[in-house]
Amino acid sequence: MEILSKLVTRQVWRMPKLWVGFLKCVYQTQPRSFHVLLQLPPQQLESALNRHANLRVPLASYANQPTVKSSLSRSTLAVLGLATETHVQQHLPTPMHHSETSTSVSGATL
């Protein structure tokens, strides 16, 4: 896994032949390789999941663990289909607070 992590830091996706081999390795070593996949930039993660679609569900389940999820960027969560839930949960209080503020402002102007 250390070698795969080093390949991520060296932007393995820029080397087409190595990228294909990298994807085969992370696929064959799952679930141990999930933390390596989550180190990829969102665009490359999307590309990896498009090539190996059957990685998406187990990787999303792994990433949905509270300790893992809290360390991931919003764009990575979006690629995994997990940002929508987070986005909705985080923004529910804001519109209600905003509408309360708007109502009180409207009431004040009447």
N, C-alpha and C positions, 0 to 999 in steps of 0.2 A: 504494500500500500504506500510505503514511503516513495518508491520509484514513481508510482502513478501520481502522487501529490507533486513531486518535482516536475513531472511532465506538465502538469497544470500550470505551475509557476513559470514554466518556459514556453507557455502558449502552444501546446502540442497541436491545437486545432489549425495552426498556420502551416503545418506540415502534413499534407493529405494522406500519405502512406502511414505515417505514425499515428495520425488521428484514427484511422480505421482500426489499427492494431490496439490502440488505447481503448477504443469503444468495445472491442472484443474482450479485452482483459477485464474491464469494469463489469461487463455483462456476465462473464463467467465467474467472477469472484463475488457477485452479490450474495448476501447483503453487506459483506465487509467493505465493499467499495462505495457504499452509499455516501459516506462522508467525503470521499474524493469527488464524486459527481457533484455534490453540493458546493464544492469549491469553484466549479466552473462559472464563468460569467453567464448571465441569463440567456443570452443568444446562443451560446455554445451548448448550454444545458438543453435548451429547446431542440437544437439540432440532434443531440444525442438521443433524446426521447423520441424524436421523429424516426430515427433509424432503428431504435429498439423500443417500440411502443409498449411492449409488455413490461418494461421497467417502470413506467409511469406510476402505476397503482402502488406497487410495493415501496417505491421511493417516496411517494407522497405520504404514505402511511408512516414511514420512518421520519420524514420531515415534520409530520404533524405532532410528534412528541413535544411536549412543552419545552424541554431543555434544548432540543434541536431547533424548534420553530423560532424561539426567541433570538437565536443567533443569525437567522437568515434575513436577507434583504427583502423588501416588499416585492421587487421585481422577480426574484427567485421564487417567492411564494406564489406569485401570479403565474409563472410558468407551470408550477405544480398544481395549479387550480385551488390553492389554499388562501390566496389573498382576498378573494371575494368575501369569505366568512369573516376574516379579520377586518376587512374594509367596512363591512356592514356593522360589525360590533363596535368598531371605533367611531363610526360616524353617526350612529343612532342618537347618542346624547347631544351631539353638536346641533343637528337640525332642531331638536326639541328645545334646546336652550336658545337657539337663534329665533325660533318662532315665539318663544316666551318674551324675548327681548323686543321683537318686532311688535308683538301685541301691546306690550307696555308702552312702547314708543307711540304706536297708533293711538292708544287710549289717551296718552298725554297730549297729543295734537288735537284730539276732538275736544 
